[in-house]
Amino acid sequence: MLACLFKALYSDLSHEQLVQASFSSLLLCMIVGVYWLMRSLKDSIFATTVGLEYQPTAKMLSLVVVTVMLFFYNKLVDVVPRDQLFKVICCGFSAVFIAIASVLQSSTYGLYGQDGQALPASSTRLVGWIHYFAIESYGSLVVSLFWQHINAQMNLKEAKAQYGLIVAGGQVGAISGCTLVVSSRTLGVAELYYLGGILTLTPPIIVYFYLKRFPIVAANSTTHGAAAKRVAPGFLEGLRLLFRHPYVLGIFAVSALFEVIATILDYQMKVLGKASHDSTADFASFMGLFGQATNSVSLLFSVVGTSFVIRTFGLRLTLMLFPAMLVVVIALVYCSPSMHVLFWVMVTIKALSYALNNPSKEMLYMVTTDSIKFKAKSWIDVFGGRASKAMGSVVTNAFKKPVSALMLYGSLISLAIACGLLLVTSLLGRAFERLSTTEQLIGMDGPSTDEEVQSLTETDEQDDAEAPLRKN
C-alpha cells in the first residue's frame, strides 16, 4: 500500500535517483534552515537597532547592495569551478555572520547595554544595516546557487519526480530554524546568530560528498549538449541573455511580480504584528511562529502535493494556480484587514510559494542553456528579487501612514498585480509546452527573438491549426 502511494506521489524513482534526491534535499535543508534562522531574527534585530520604520528604506537600499554582490558573483562563476562555488560563497557568509554575532554581544554597539536594557534604536547604527543586507544577500545568492546546481543536472522527468522530496527537505530545515528562534529568549539572539554562522559552513561539505557519489561527467566539446552546458564569460552576460530572450524575461516577470505582492502583504502583517508585541524577543517569537506555520504547511504540501500536482495538471496549469489563489486571498485581506487574517494569508501564500510555485518556476529553466541557468538566473533571482522588493517598498513607504491607507491601497495594488501575473503564467506555460515538445533550448542558436515572442503569444487554436503543417 505504501509502495503504491509513493508511486502515485513521486512516479517511479530508481534507487540512484532516490539517493540523489536525498543529497539534494539535505543540501536544501541546511541552506534554507540557516536562512530561516537568520530571517526570523532579521526584523527583530533591525527593529531594535535601527527601527522598523526604516525597513522600506532598507529593502530599497538592499537593491544596490545585492547588485554589487551580483557583479562579484558573476565574476566568481567565470573564474571558480562550479563545484567550488558553494565553498567560496558559504565560507564568506559564515565569516560575516560570525563577525555580526560578536558585535551584537557588545554592550556598546550590540543589542543591550550593561544594564540589560535595549540600546536606543537609531538609523546611524551600522550593525543593523549590515546585518539586514547580509541576510538579504545570503537568501538571494545561496538559494539561487542551489537551484542553478540542481537545474544543470536534472532533466524534466527527473525534476517532476524529485522536486517534491527536495523541497520537503528545505521545509524541514526552515521549520528547524524557526523553532530555534521561537526559543530566542532562552537561547539568546546573538548566540543563535553564532549558530547560523557555523551552520553556513555545512553546504560545501554536503556538495563535496554529493560530487563524490555523482561526479560531473565532462561532455564532448563537439556535441550539441556540450554547447548547452558551456557558460559564456562576462559581467553582463546574464543581463544580455535576459533582454535577448522574451522567454527569460517571462521567467523574470513570474519571479518579480509575486515578490512585489509578498513585500506589500509582509509589511502589512509586520506593522500590525509589531504593534501587538513590545519587546525584541516577543516580536522575534511571533516571527518564529509565523515561520513554523508557513513551513509546516509547505512541508505537508511538498510531501504529498508538489510532484503529484505538477505531473497531474501539467506545468502551465500549475503555474496558473498560484496567481489565481493570490487573487482570492488578497480580496480577503481587502475585506478584512486584521493581523490574524494577514498572518494566515501570508502563511498560505508563502507556503504554496515554496512548495508549488518555486519548483514550477524552476522547471521553466529546463528548456534553457547553462548560461541562462547560471548567469541570467542569478540576475533574475538576486537583482530581480531585490528590485521587486524595492518596488513593493515604494508602495508601503508611500502609504505607511495611516495604517488604514496601507491596508486599502496596498491591497488594491496587490490585486491588480496578481491579475497581471495570472496572464503571464498562462503565456509562459504555453511557451514551455511548445519548447518541450520540439526539444528546443532557449539560448542556443535557434529561434529568433521575434519567433520567441510569437511562441509566447500564439493562442492554442493557432497552435492546433499549425500542427499538421509542422508534421509535414
C-alpha positions as a Markdown table, in Angstrom:
| # | Residue | x | y | z |
|---|---|---|---|---|
| 1 | Met | 0.0 | 0.0 | 0.0 |
| 2 | Leu | 2.8 | 2.4 | 0.9 |
| 3 | Ala | 4.6 | 1.5 | -2.3 |
| 4 | Cys | 1.5 | 2.3 | -4.3 |
| 5 | Leu | 1.1 | 5.6 | -2.5 |
| 6 | Phe | 4.8 | 6.5 | -3.1 |
| 7 | Lys | 4.5 | 5.7 | -6.8 |
| 8 | Ala | 1.3 | 7.8 | -7.1 |
| 9 | Leu | 3.0 | 10.8 | -5.5 |
| 10 | Tyr | 6.5 | 10.5 | -7.0 |
| 11 | Ser | 6.2 | 8.2 | -10.0 |
| 12 | Asp | 9.0 | 5.6 | -10.5 |
| 13 | Leu | 12.1 | 6.7 | -8.7 |
| 14 | Ser | 15.2 | 4.4 | -9.0 |
| 15 | His | 17.5 | 3.8 | -6.1 |
| 16 | Glu | 20.1 | 6.1 | -7.5 |
| 17 | Gln | 17.5 | 8.8 | -8.1 |
| 18 | Leu | 16.3 | 8.5 | -4.6 |
| 19 | Val | 19.8 | 8.8 | -3.2 |
| 20 | Gln | 20.4 | 11.8 | -5.5 |
| 21 | Ala | 17.1 | 13.4 | -4.3 |
| 22 | Ser | 18.2 | 12.7 | -0.6 |
| 23 | Phe | 21.5 | 14.5 | -1.1 |
| 24 | Ser | 19.8 | 17.5 | -2.7 |
| 25 | Ser | 17.1 | 17.5 | 0.0 |
| 26 | Leu | 19.7 | 17.6 | 2.7 |
| 27 | Leu | 21.6 | 20.4 | 1.0 |
| 28 | Leu | 18.5 | 22.5 | 0.7 |
| 29 | Cys | 17.6 | 21.6 | 4.3 |
| 30 | Met | 20.8 | 23.2 | 5.6 |
| 31 | Ile | 20.7 | 26.2 | 3.2 |
| 32 | Val | 17.1 | 27.1 | 4.0 |
| 33 | Gly | 17.5 | 26.2 | 7.6 |
| 34 | Val | 20.2 | 28.8 | 8.1 |
| 35 | Tyr | 18.2 | 31.3 | 6.0 |
| 36 | Trp | 15.0 | 30.9 | 8.1 |
| 37 | Leu | 17.0 | 31.1 | 11.3 |
| 38 | Met | 18.6 | 34.3 | 10.3 |
| 39 | Arg | 15.5 | 35.7 | 8.6 |
| 40 | Ser | 13.4 | 35.1 | 11.7 |
| 41 | Leu | 16.0 | 37.2 | 13.6 |
| 42 | Lys | 16.4 | 39.8 | 10.9 |
| 43 | Asp | 13.3 | 42.0 | 11.5 |
| 44 | Ser | 13.5 | 41.9 | 15.3 |
| 45 | Ile | 17.2 | 42.9 | 15.3 |
| 46 | Phe | 16.7 | 45.6 | 12.7 |
| 47 | Ala | 13.7 | 47.0 | 14.6 |
| 48 | Thr | 15.8 | 47.1 | 17.8 |
| 49 | Thr | 19.0 | 48.6 | 16.4 |
| 50 | Val | 17.6 | 50.8 | 13.6 |
| 51 | Gly | 13.8 | 50.9 | 13.8 |
| 52 | Leu | 11.1 | 49.1 | 11.9 |
| 53 | Glu | 10.0 | 52.4 | 10.2 |
| 54 | Tyr | 13.3 | 52.2 | 8.2 |
| 55 | Gln | 12.5 | 48.7 | 6.8 |
| 56 | Pro | 11.1 | 50.0 | 3.5 |
| 57 | Thr | 14.3 | 52.1 | 3.1 |
| 58 | Ala | 16.4 | 49.0 | 3.9 |
| 59 | Lys | 14.6 | 47.0 | 1.2 |
| 60 | Met | 15.3 | 49.7 | -1.4 |
| 61 | Leu | 18.9 | 50.1 | -0.4 |
| 62 | Ser | 19.4 | 46.3 | -0.5 |
| 63 | Leu | 18.9 | 46.5 | -4.2 |
| 64 | Val | 22.1 | 48.5 | -4.5 |
| 65 | Val | 24.0 | 46.1 | -2.2 |
| 66 | Val | 22.9 | 42.9 | -3.9 |
| 67 | Thr | 23.6 | 44.4 | -7.3 |
| 68 | Val | 27.2 | 44.9 | -6.3 |
| 69 | Met | 27.3 | 41.4 | -4.9 |
| 70 | Leu | 25.8 | 40.1 | -8.2 |
| 71 | Phe | 28.7 | 41.5 | -10.2 |
| 72 | Phe | 31.1 | 39.8 | -7.8 |
| 73 | Tyr | 29.1 | 36.6 | -8.1 |
| 74 | Asn | 29.2 | 36.6 | -11.9 |
| 75 | Lys | 33.0 | 37.1 | -11.8 |
| 76 | Leu | 33.2 | 34.1 | -9.4 |
| 77 | Val | 31.2 | 32.0 | -11.9 |
| 78 | Asp | 33.8 | 32.9 | -14.6 |
| 79 | Val | 36.9 | 32.0 | -12.6 |
| 80 | Val | 35.8 | 29.4 | -9.9 |
| 81 | Pro | 34.9 | 25.9 | -10.9 |
| 82 | Arg | 31.2 | 25.2 | -10.4 |
| 83 | Asp | 31.8 | 22.5 | -7.8 |
| 84 | Gln | 33.8 | 25.1 | -5.7 |
| 85 | Leu | 31.2 | 27.9 | -5.8 |
| 86 | Phe | 29.4 | 26.7 | -2.6 |
| 87 | Lys | 32.8 | 26.6 | -0.7 |
| 88 | Val | 33.8 | 30.1 | -1.6 |
| 89 | Ile | 30.4 | 31.8 | -1.1 |
| 90 | Cys | 29.3 | 29.9 | 2.1 |
| 91 | Cys | 32.7 | 30.5 | 3.8 |
| 92 | Gly | 32.4 | 34.2 | 3.0 |
| 93 | Phe | 28.9 | 34.5 | 4.5 |
| 94 | Ser | 29.9 | 32.4 | 7.5 |
| 95 | Ala | 32.7 | 34.9 | 8.3 |
| 96 | Val | 30.3 | 37.8 | 8.0 |
| 97 | Phe | 27.6 | 36.2 | 10.2 |
| 98 | Ile | 30.1 | 35.3 | 13.0 |
| 99 | Ala | 31.5 | 38.9 | 12.9 |
| 100 | Ile | 28.0 | 40.4 | 13.3 |
| 101 | Ala | 27.2 | 38.0 | 16.2 |
| 102 | Ser | 30.2 | 39.2 | 18.1 |
| 103 | Val | 29.1 | 42.8 | 17.6 |
| 104 | Leu | 25.6 | 42.0 | 18.8 |
| 105 | Gln | 27.0 | 40.8 | 22.1 |
| 106 | Ser | 28.8 | 44.1 | 22.6 |
| 107 | Ser | 27.3 | 46.3 | 25.4 |
| 108 | Thr | 28.3 | 49.4 | 23.3 |
| 109 | Tyr | 27.3 | 48.5 | 19.8 |
| 110 | Gly | 25.1 | 45.5 | 20.2 |
| 111 | Leu | 21.5 | 44.9 | 21.3 |
| 112 | Tyr | 21.7 | 45.5 | 25.0 |
| 113 | Gly | 23.6 | 47.9 | 27.3 |
| 114 | Gln | 25.4 | 46.9 | 30.5 |
| 115 | Asp | 22.2 | 47.4 | 32.5 |
| 116 | Gly | 20.5 | 44.8 | 30.3 |
| 117 | Gln | 18.2 | 47.3 | 28.6 |
| 118 | Ala | 17.9 | 47.6 | 24.8 |
| 119 | Leu | 20.2 | 50.3 | 23.4 |
| 120 | Pro | 18.3 | 53.1 | 21.6 |
| 121 | Ala | 17.3 | 52.4 | 18.0 |
| 122 | Ser | 19.0 | 54.8 | 15.6 |
| 123 | Ser | 19.4 | 55.0 | 11.8 |
| 124 | Thr | 23.1 | 55.5 | 12.4 |
| 125 | Arg | 23.7 | 52.1 | 13.9 |
| 126 | Leu | 25.6 | 50.3 | 11.2 |
| 127 | Val | 25.4 | 46.8 | 12.6 |
| 128 | Gly | 21.6 | 46.8 | 12.0 |
| 129 | Trp | 22.1 | 47.8 | 8.3 |
| 130 | Ile | 24.9 | 45.4 | 7.7 |
| 131 | His | 23.0 | 42.6 | 9.4 |
| 132 | Tyr | 20.0 | 43.2 | 7.2 |
| 133 | Phe | 21.9 | 43.4 | 3.9 |
| 134 | Ala | 24.0 | 40.2 | 4.8 |
| 135 | Ile | 20.8 | 38.1 | 5.4 |
| 136 | Glu | 19.1 | 39.5 | 2.2 |
| 137 | Ser | 22.2 | 38.7 | 0.2 |
| 138 | Tyr | 22.5 | 35.2 | 1.6 |
| 139 | Gly | 18.9 | 34.4 | 0.9 |
| 140 | Ser | 19.3 | 35.6 | -2.7 |
| 141 | Leu | 22.7 | 34.2 | -3.7 |
| 142 | Val | 22.9 | 30.8 | -1.9 |
| 143 | Val | 19.4 | 29.7 | -2.6 |
| 144 | Ser | 19.7 | 30.7 | -6.3 |
| 145 | Leu | 23.1 | 28.9 | -6.5 |
| 146 | Phe | 21.4 | 25.7 | -5.2 |
| 147 | Trp | 18.7 | 25.8 | -7.9 |
| 148 | Gln | 21.3 | 26.6 | -10.5 |
| 149 | His | 23.2 | 23.5 | -9.4 |
| 150 | Ile | 20.1 | 21.3 | -9.5 |
| 151 | Asn | 18.7 | 22.6 | -12.8 |
| 152 | Ala | 22.0 | 21.9 | -14.5 |
| 153 | Gln | 22.0 | 18.3 | -13.5 |
| 154 | Met | 18.4 | 17.1 | -14.0 |
| 155 | Asn | 16.1 | 16.6 | -16.9 |
| 156 | Leu | 12.3 | 17.5 | -16.8 |
| 157 | Lys | 11.1 | 14.0 | -15.9 |
| 158 | Glu | 13.6 | 13.7 | -13.0 |
| 159 | Ala | 12.6 | 17.1 | -11.8 |
| 160 | Lys | 8.9 | 16.3 | -11.7 |
| 161 | Ala | 9.6 | 13.2 | -9.7 |
| 162 | Gln | 12.2 | 14.6 | -7.3 |
| 163 | Tyr | 11.4 | 18.2 | -6.7 |
| 164 | Gly | 8.7 | 17.4 | -4.1 |
| 165 | Leu | 11.2 | 15.4 | -2.0 |
| 166 | Ile | 13.8 | 18.1 | -2.4 |
| 167 | Val | 11.5 | 20.9 | -1.4 |
| 168 | Ala | 10.4 | 18.9 | 1.6 |
| 169 | Gly | 13.9 | 18.8 | 2.9 |
| 170 | Gly | 14.1 | 22.6 | 2.6 |
| 171 | Gln | 10.9 | 22.9 | 4.7 |
| 172 | Val | 12.3 | 20.6 | 7.4 |
| 173 | Gly | 15.3 | 23.0 | 7.6 |
| 174 | Ala | 13.1 | 26.0 | 7.7 |
| 175 | Ile | 10.9 | 24.6 | 10.5 |
| 176 | Ser | 14.0 | 23.8 | 12.5 |
| 177 | Gly | 15.4 | 27.3 | 12.0 |
| 178 | Cys | 12.2 | 29.0 | 13.0 |
| 179 | Thr | 11.8 | 26.7 | 16.0 |
| 180 | Leu | 15.2 | 27.7 | 17.4 |
| 181 | Val | 14.2 | 31.4 | 17.1 |
| 182 | Val | 10.9 | 30.8 | 19.0 |
| 183 | Ser | 13.2 | 30.0 | 21.9 |
| 184 | Ser | 15.3 | 33.1 | 21.4 |
| 185 | Arg | 14.5 | 34.4 | 24.9 |
| 186 | Thr | 16.2 | 31.3 | 26.4 |
| 187 | Leu | 18.9 | 30.6 | 23.9 |
| 188 | Gly | 19.9 | 34.3 | 23.2 |
| 189 | Val | 19.7 | 36.3 | 20.0 |
| 190 | Ala | 23.5 | 36.7 | 19.5 |
| 191 | Glu | 24.1 | 33.0 | 20.3 |
| 192 | Leu | 21.6 | 32.0 | 17.6 |
| 193 | Tyr | 23.4 | 34.3 | 15.2 |
| 194 | Tyr | 26.7 | 32.5 | 16.0 |
| 195 | Leu | 25.0 | 29.2 | 15.3 |
| 196 | Gly | 23.8 | 30.4 | 12.0 |
| 197 | Gly | 27.3 | 31.4 | 11.0 |
| 198 | Ile | 28.7 | 28.0 | 11.9 |
| 199 | Leu | 25.9 | 26.1 | 10.1 |
| 200 | Thr | 26.6 | 28.1 | 6.9 |
| 201 | Leu | 29.7 | 26.0 | 6.6 |
| 202 | Thr | 27.8 | 22.7 | 6.1 |
| 203 | Pro | 26.6 | 23.1 | 2.5 |
| 204 | Pro | 30.1 | 22.9 | 1.0 |
| 205 | Ile | 30.6 | 19.6 | 2.9 |
| 206 | Ile | 27.4 | 18.1 | 1.6 |
| 207 | Val | 28.3 | 19.2 | -2.0 |
| 208 | Tyr | 31.7 | 17.5 | -1.6 |
| 209 | Phe | 30.2 | 14.2 | -0.7 |
| 210 | Tyr | 27.4 | 14.6 | -3.4 |
| 211 | Leu | 30.0 | 15.0 | -6.1 |
| 212 | Lys | 32.0 | 12.0 | -4.8 |
| 213 | Arg | 28.8 | 9.9 | -5.4 |
| 214 | Phe | 27.6 | 11.7 | -8.5 |
| 215 | Pro | 30.7 | 13.2 | -10.3 |
| 216 | Ile | 30.2 | 15.7 | -13.1 |
| 217 | Val | 30.9 | 14.0 | -16.4 |
| 218 | Ala | 32.5 | 16.2 | -19.0 |
| 219 | Ala | 30.7 | 16.2 | -22.3 |
| 220 | Asn | 32.4 | 16.0 | -25.7 |
| 221 | Ser | 33.1 | 19.6 | -26.8 |
| 222 | Thr | 31.7 | 18.9 | -30.3 |
| 223 | Thr | 28.3 | 17.8 | -29.1 |
| 224 | His | 25.2 | 19.9 | -29.0 |
| 225 | Gly | 24.8 | 19.1 | -25.3 |
| 226 | Ala | 28.3 | 20.5 | -24.6 |
| 227 | Ala | 27.4 | 23.8 | -26.2 |
| 228 | Ala | 24.3 | 24.0 | -24.0 |
| 229 | Lys | 26.4 | 23.3 | -20.9 |
| 230 | Arg | 29.0 | 26.0 | -21.7 |
| 231 | Val | 28.7 | 29.1 | -19.6 |
| 232 | Ala | 29.7 | 32.3 | -21.5 |
| 233 | Pro | 32.0 | 34.6 | -19.6 |
| 234 | Gly | 31.3 | 38.3 | -18.9 |
| 235 | Phe | 30.0 | 40.5 | -16.1 |
| 236 | Leu | 26.9 | 41.5 | -18.1 |
| 237 | Glu | 26.3 | 38.2 | -19.9 |
| 238 | Gly | 23.3 | 37.4 | -17.7 |
| 239 | Leu | 21.7 | 40.8 | -18.5 |
| 240 | Arg | 22.3 | 40.3 | -22.2 |
| 241 | Leu | 20.6 | 36.9 | -22.1 |
| 242 | Leu | 17.8 | 38.3 | -20.0 |
| 243 | Phe | 16.9 | 41.0 | -22.5 |
| 244 | Arg | 17.8 | 38.9 | -25.6 |
| 245 | His | 15.2 | 36.2 | -24.9 |
| 246 | Pro | 11.5 | 37.1 | -24.2 |
| 247 | Tyr | 11.0 | 33.7 | -22.6 |
| 248 | Val | 13.7 | 34.5 | -20.0 |
| 249 | Leu | 12.0 | 37.9 | -19.4 |
| 250 | Gly | 8.8 | 36.0 | -18.8 |
| 251 | Ile | 10.5 | 34.0 | -16.0 |
| 252 | Phe | 11.7 | 37.3 | -14.6 |
| 253 | Ala | 8.2 | 38.6 | -14.6 |
| 254 | Val | 6.9 | 35.5 | -12.8 |
| 255 | Ser | 9.5 | 35.9 | -10.1 |
| 256 | Ala | 9.3 | 39.7 | -9.7 |
| 257 | Leu | 5.6 | 40.3 | -9.7 |
| 258 | Phe | 5.0 | 37.8 | -6.9 |
| 259 | Glu | 7.7 | 39.4 | -4.8 |
| 260 | Val | 6.1 | 42.9 | -5.1 |
| 261 | Ile | 2.9 | 41.4 | -3.7 |
| 262 | Ala | 4.6 | 39.5 | -1.0 |
| 263 | Thr | 6.6 | 42.6 | 0.1 |
| 264 | Ile | 3.4 | 44.6 | 0.5 |
| 265 | Leu | 1.5 | 41.9 | 2.4 |
| 266 | Asp | 4.5 | 41.1 | 4.5 |
| 267 | Tyr | 4.9 | 44.7 | 5.6 |
| 268 | Gln | 1.2 | 45.0 | 6.4 |
| 269 | Met | 1.4 | 41.9 | 8.6 |
| 270 | Lys | 4.6 | 43.2 | 10.4 |
| 271 | Val | 3.2 | 46.6 | 11.1 |
| 272 | Leu | 0.2 | 45.0 | 12.8 |
| 273 | Gly | 2.3 | 42.4 | 14.5 |
| 274 | Lys | 4.9 | 44.9 | 15.9 |
| 275 | Ala | 2.0 | 46.9 | 17.3 |
| 276 | Ser | 1.0 | 43.9 | 19.3 |
| 277 | His | 4.4 | 42.8 | 20.6 |
| 278 | Asp | 6.6 | 45.2 | 22.5 |
| 279 | Ser | 10.0 | 43.5 | 23.2 |
| 280 | Thr | 12.6 | 42.3 | 20.7 |
| 281 | Ala | 12.3 | 38.7 | 21.9 |
| 282 | Asp | 8.4 | 38.8 | 21.7 |
| 283 | Phe | 8.4 | 40.1 | 18.2 |
| 284 | Ala | 11.1 | 37.6 | 17.2 |
| 285 | Ser | 9.0 | 34.8 | 18.8 |
| 286 | Phe | 6.0 | 36.0 | 16.7 |
| 287 | Met | 8.1 | 35.9 | 13.5 |
| 288 | Gly | 9.4 | 32.4 | 14.6 |
| 289 | Leu | 5.8 | 31.2 | 14.9 |
| 290 | Phe | 5.0 | 32.6 | 11.5 |
| 291 | Gly | 7.9 | 30.7 | 10.1 |
| 292 | Gln | 6.9 | 27.5 | 11.8 |
| 293 | Ala | 3.3 | 27.7 | 10.5 |
| 294 | Thr | 4.5 | 28.6 | 7.0 |
| 295 | Asn | 7.0 | 25.9 | 6.7 |
| 296 | Ser | 4.8 | 23.2 | 8.3 |
| 297 | Val | 2.1 | 23.8 | 5.7 |
| 298 | Ser | 4.7 | 23.9 | 3.0 |
| 299 | Leu | 6.3 | 20.7 | 4.2 |
| 300 | Leu | 3.0 | 18.9 | 4.2 |
| 301 | Phe | 2.1 | 20.1 | 0.7 |
| 302 | Ser | 5.6 | 19.4 | -0.7 |
| 303 | Val | 5.5 | 15.8 | 0.6 |
| 304 | Val | 2.0 | 14.9 | -0.7 |
| 305 | Gly | 1.2 | 17.5 | -3.3 |
| 306 | Thr | 4.1 | 19.1 | -5.3 |
| 307 | Ser | 5.2 | 16.3 | -7.6 |
| 308 | Phe | 1.6 | 14.9 | -7.8 |
| 309 | Val | 0.1 | 18.3 | -8.8 |
| 310 | Ile | 2.7 | 19.1 | -11.4 |
| 311 | Arg | 2.5 | 15.6 | -13.0 |
| 312 | Thr | -1.3 | 15.6 | -12.9 |
| 313 | Phe | -2.1 | 19.1 | -14.2 |
| 314 | Gly | 1.0 | 19.9 | -16.2 |
| 315 | Leu | 3.3 | 22.9 | -15.7 |
| 316 | Arg | 1.1 | 25.5 | -17.3 |
| 317 | Leu | -2.0 | 24.9 | -15.1 |
| 318 | Thr | 0.2 | 24.5 | -12.0 |
| 319 | Leu | 1.9 | 27.9 | -12.7 |
| 320 | Met | -1.6 | 29.5 | -13.1 |
| 321 | Leu | -3.0 | 28.0 | -9.9 |
| 322 | Phe | -0.8 | 30.2 | -7.7 |
| 323 | Pro | -1.8 | 33.7 | -9.0 |
| 324 | Ala | -5.4 | 32.6 | -9.1 |
| 325 | Met | -5.1 | 31.8 | -5.4 |
| 326 | Leu | -3.4 | 35.2 | -4.8 |
| 327 | Val | -6.4 | 37.0 | -6.3 |
| 328 | Val | -8.7 | 35.2 | -3.7 |
| 329 | Val | -6.6 | 35.8 | -0.6 |
| 330 | Ile | -5.8 | 39.4 | -1.5 |
| 331 | Ala | -9.5 | 40.1 | -1.8 |
| 332 | Leu | -9.9 | 38.5 | 1.7 |
| 333 | Val | -7.3 | 41.0 | 3.1 |
| 334 | Tyr | -9.1 | 43.9 | 1.4 |
| 335 | Cys | -12.4 | 42.9 | 3.0 |
| 336 | Ser | -11.0 | 42.0 | 6.5 |
| 337 | Pro | -7.6 | 43.7 | 7.1 |
| 338 | Ser | -6.7 | 42.3 | 10.6 |
| 339 | Met | -3.4 | 40.9 | 12.0 |
| 340 | His | -4.9 | 37.3 | 12.2 |
| 341 | Val | -6.2 | 37.4 | 8.6 |
| 342 | Leu | -2.9 | 38.7 | 7.3 |
| 343 | Phe | -1.0 | 36.1 | 9.4 |
| 344 | Trp | -2.8 | 33.2 | 7.8 |
| 345 | Val | -2.9 | 34.8 | 4.3 |
| 346 | Met | 0.9 | 35.2 | 4.5 |
| 347 | Val | 1.3 | 31.6 | 5.8 |
| 348 | Thr | -0.8 | 30.4 | 2.8 |
| 349 | Ile | 0.9 | 32.3 | 0.0 |
| 350 | Lys | 4.4 | 31.7 | 1.4 |
| 351 | Ala | 3.8 | 28.0 | 1.9 |
| 352 | Leu | 2.5 | 27.5 | -1.6 |
| 353 | Ser | 5.2 | 29.7 | -3.0 |
| 354 | Tyr | 7.9 | 27.4 | -1.5 |
| 355 | Ala | 6.1 | 24.1 | -2.2 |
| 356 | Leu | 4.4 | 24.7 | -5.5 |
| 357 | Asn | 5.2 | 28.0 | -7.3 |
| 358 | Asn | 9.0 | 27.9 | -6.8 |
| 359 | Pro | 9.5 | 24.3 | -8.0 |
| 360 | Ser | 7.3 | 25.0 | -11.0 |
| 361 | Lys | 9.2 | 28.2 | -11.8 |
| 362 | Glu | 12.5 | 26.4 | -11.6 |
| 363 | Met | 11.3 | 23.8 | -14.2 |
| 364 | Leu | 10.9 | 26.6 | -16.7 |
| 365 | Tyr | 14.8 | 26.6 | -16.9 |
| 366 | Met | 14.8 | 23.0 | -18.2 |
| 367 | Val | 14.5 | 24.4 | -21.7 |
| 368 | Thr | 17.4 | 26.8 | -21.4 |
| 369 | Thr | 21.2 | 26.6 | -21.7 |
| 370 | Asp | 23.5 | 26.6 | -18.7 |
| 371 | Ser | 24.5 | 30.2 | -19.5 |
| 372 | Ile | 20.9 | 31.2 | -18.8 |
| 373 | Lys | 20.7 | 28.9 | -15.7 |
| 374 | Phe | 23.8 | 30.4 | -14.1 |
| 375 | Lys | 24.1 | 33.9 | -15.5 |
| 376 | Ala | 20.6 | 35.1 | -16.4 |
| 377 | Lys | 19.1 | 33.2 | -13.4 |
| 378 | Ser | 21.4 | 35.0 | -11.0 |
| 379 | Trp | 20.1 | 38.3 | -12.2 |
| 380 | Ile | 16.5 | 37.2 | -12.1 |
| 381 | Asp | 16.8 | 35.8 | -8.5 |
| 382 | Val | 19.1 | 38.3 | -7.0 |
| 383 | Phe | 18.6 | 41.6 | -8.8 |
| 384 | Gly | 15.1 | 40.8 | -9.8 |
| 385 | Gly | 14.1 | 39.7 | -6.3 |
| 386 | Arg | 15.6 | 42.8 | -4.7 |
| 387 | Ala | 14.2 | 45.2 | -7.3 |
| 388 | Ser | 10.7 | 43.8 | -6.9 |
| 389 | Lys | 11.0 | 44.1 | -3.1 |
| 390 | Ala | 12.2 | 47.6 | -3.6 |
| 391 | Met | 9.2 | 48.3 | -5.8 |
| 392 | Gly | 6.9 | 46.8 | -3.1 |
| 393 | Ser | 8.7 | 49.0 | -0.5 |
| 394 | Val | 7.9 | 52.1 | -2.6 |
| 395 | Val | 4.3 | 51.2 | -2.2 |
| 396 | Thr | 4.5 | 50.5 | 1.5 |
| 397 | Asn | 6.6 | 53.7 | 2.1 |
| 398 | Ala | 4.1 | 55.8 | 0.2 |
| 399 | Phe | 1.1 | 54.5 | 2.2 |
| 400 | Lys | 2.6 | 53.5 | 5.5 |
| 401 | Lys | 0.8 | 56.2 | 7.5 |
| 402 | Pro | -2.0 | 56.0 | 8.4 |
| 403 | Val | -2.3 | 52.2 | 8.7 |
| 404 | Ser | -5.7 | 52.3 | 7.1 |
| 405 | Ala | -4.3 | 53.7 | 3.9 |
| 406 | Leu | -1.6 | 51.0 | 3.9 |
| 407 | Met | -4.3 | 48.3 | 4.1 |
| 408 | Leu | -6.6 | 49.8 | 1.5 |
| 409 | Tyr | -4.2 | 50.9 | -1.3 |
| 410 | Gly | -1.7 | 48.1 | -0.6 |
| 411 | Ser | -4.4 | 45.5 | -1.2 |
| 412 | Leu | -5.7 | 47.2 | -4.3 |
| 413 | Ile | -2.3 | 47.4 | -5.9 |
| 414 | Ser | -1.5 | 43.8 | -5.0 |
| 415 | Leu | -4.8 | 42.6 | -6.5 |
| 416 | Ala | -4.0 | 44.4 | -9.8 |
| 417 | Ile | -0.5 | 42.8 | -9.9 |
| 418 | Ala | -1.9 | 39.3 | -9.2 |
| 419 | Cys | -4.2 | 39.6 | -12.2 |
| 420 | Gly | -1.3 | 40.5 | -14.4 |
| 421 | Leu | 0.7 | 37.6 | -13.0 |
| 422 | Leu | -2.1 | 35.2 | -14.0 |
| 423 | Leu | -1.8 | 36.3 | -17.6 |
| 424 | Val | 2.0 | 36.0 | -17.7 |
| 425 | Thr | 2.0 | 32.5 | -16.3 |
| 426 | Ser | -0.6 | 31.3 | -18.9 |
| 427 | Leu | 1.6 | 32.6 | -21.8 |
| 428 | Leu | 4.8 | 31.3 | -20.3 |
| 429 | Gly | 3.4 | 27.9 | -19.6 |
| 430 | Arg | 2.2 | 27.6 | -23.2 |
| 431 | Ala | 5.6 | 28.5 | -24.5 |
| 432 | Phe | 7.3 | 25.9 | -22.2 |
| 433 | Glu | 5.0 | 23.2 | -23.6 |
| 434 | Arg | 5.9 | 24.0 | -27.2 |
| 435 | Leu | 9.6 | 24.2 | -26.4 |
| 436 | Ser | 9.5 | 20.8 | -24.6 |
| 437 | Thr | 7.6 | 19.2 | -27.5 |
| 438 | Thr | 10.1 | 20.5 | -30.1 |
| 439 | Glu | 13.1 | 19.9 | -27.8 |
| 440 | Gln | 14.4 | 23.4 | -28.4 |
| 441 | Leu | 16.7 | 25.2 | -25.9 |
| 442 | Ile | 16.4 | 28.9 | -25.3 |
| 443 | Gly | 19.9 | 30.4 | -25.6 |
| 444 | Met | 21.2 | 28.1 | -28.4 |
| 445 | Asp | 21.4 | 29.3 | -32.0 |
| 446 | Gly | 17.8 | 28.7 | -32.8 |
| 447 | Pro | 14.6 | 30.7 | -32.6 |
| 448 | Ser | 15.0 | 34.4 | -33.1 |
| 449 | Thr | 13.6 | 37.0 | -30.7 |
| 450 | Asp | 10.6 | 37.5 | -33.0 |
| 451 | Glu | 9.9 | 33.7 | -33.0 |
| 452 | Glu | 10.1 | 33.6 | -29.2 |
| 453 | Val | 7.6 | 36.4 | -28.9 |
| 454 | Gln | 5.3 | 34.6 | -31.3 |
| 455 | Ser | 5.7 | 31.4 | -29.3 |
| 456 | Leu | 4.6 | 33.3 | -26.2 |
| 457 | Thr | 1.6 | 35.0 | -27.7 |
| 458 | Glu | 0.2 | 32.3 | -30.0 |
| 459 | Thr | -3.2 | 31.0 | -29.0 |
| 460 | Asp | -4.0 | 27.3 | -28.5 |
| 461 | Glu | -6.2 | 27.5 | -31.6 |
| 462 | Gln | -3.3 | 28.8 | -33.8 |
| 463 | Asp | -1.1 | 26.1 | -32.4 |
| 464 | Asp | -3.6 | 23.3 | -33.2 |
| 465 | Ala | -4.1 | 24.7 | -36.7 |
| 466 | Glu | -0.4 | 24.7 | -37.5 |
| 467 | Ala | 0.2 | 21.3 | -36.1 |
| 468 | Pro | -0.5 | 19.4 | -39.5 |
| 469 | Leu | 1.9 | 21.8 | -41.3 |
| 470 | Arg | 4.7 | 21.1 | -38.8 |
| 471 | Lys | 4.2 | 17.3 | -39.2 |
| 472 | Asn | 4.6 | 17.7 | -43.0 |
